[in-house]
Amino acid sequence: MVNEKRKYPRINSLFLSYICIDKQGKTLNEGIGRTLNVSEGGILMETNFHMLPEHNLMITIAVEDNLVNIKGEVIHCLKNEENKYHTGIEFIDIDESDLDILKKFINLFKKTNWIKLD
């Protein structure tokens, strides 16, 4: 059994849209990222762009008829073998209603057996 040090379990996900913003609020790029895992605290996404820790992201999550924009801060960004980037994002400034939708998003994947076991 793996000794899990994360505060929240990680759940596999699909694709999300994002906008990458610098400290001055300028949009650097936007696109669709493949979500590798997600928790109440953050998300790991595969993107086509390198991002720096000083960048913020606005991530759009869709659950049923609900769309929510969640702000996140880039924690790390590593290039993989396919010349894509694995970008770790910590959610910041998330309010209760957005958190409720995020929890629904995570629970949908738990119910459909998309739980990451490694």
N, C-alpha and C positions, 0 to 999 in steps of 0.2 A: 504494500500500500504506500502511495506517495504521501509524504508529509506536506500537506497543503498549508501554505503560509498566507494565502489571500484572505481578505476579510469577507468577500462574497464569492460564491461559486460562479464559475465561468460557463456560459451557455453559448453554443454555436448559433450563428445567425446567418443572414443572407446579405443583400446589398442595401446600402444607405447612401443618400446624397450628403455632400458636405461642401462647406465653403471655408477655405483657409484664409485667415486674416492675420496681418502683422500687428505689432504693438500700437501703431498709429491708426489702426482700423482700416487700412488699405487691403482690398481683396487681392490675394496673391494667385490663387487658382481655385477652381471648383470642379467637382466631379462626382463620380459614383465610386464608392469604396466597398469592397467585399469585407463584411464583418467576420472576423475569425472567431471572436468570442466577446461576450458582453456580461456585465454585472451591473449592480446598482451604483458602483463606484467608477466605472469606466468601460472602455471598449478597446479592442485591438482590431485595427482595420488594415486591409491590404489596399494600397493606393498606387497610382502611377507616378506620384510626385513625392520628392523628398521634402520633409518638413522639419523645422528646427524647434527645439524646446521653447523658444520665445514666441512661437506661433500659437494662435487659438483657432478652434474650429467651431463652426455652427453645424451641427449634425441634425438632419431631419429623420425622425423615426415615425413610421406609420403603423398603427394598430387599428384594425378594422376601419372605421371611418374617422379615426382621430389621427391628426398630424401634430407632432410636437417638435420644436426646435430646442435642442439642448446644447449649451455652450460647453466646450471642453478645452483643456490645455494639453498640448503635446508634451509627453513625458520622455519618449524615445522614438527613434525612427531608424530602422535597419534595413539595408538592401538585401533581398533574397536572391536565390539562384536564377529566378525568372526575370530579373531586373525590375522587380516591383518592390514596394516598401511596406514593411510591417511597422505600423505606427501605433504606439500606445498612447491613449488619450484618457486623461482623468477628467470626469465631469466636474464642472464648477458652477456655482450660482444656480442650482437646480431647485425649482420651487416644488411644493407638495403636489400640485396637480400634474406637473410634468413627471414627477417621480412616480405617481400612480400609473400613468400611461407606460412608463418604462417598466414598471413591475409587471403590468399586463403583457407587455412585449416579451419579457423574460419567461413568464409563466406559460405563454403560448408554446414556446419552444420546449419547455419541460414536458408539457402534455403530449407533444408530438415526438418524444424520444430523441430530441436533438441535443441531449446532454453530452458534453465533452467529457470523456472518461479518462483520458490520458493526463 
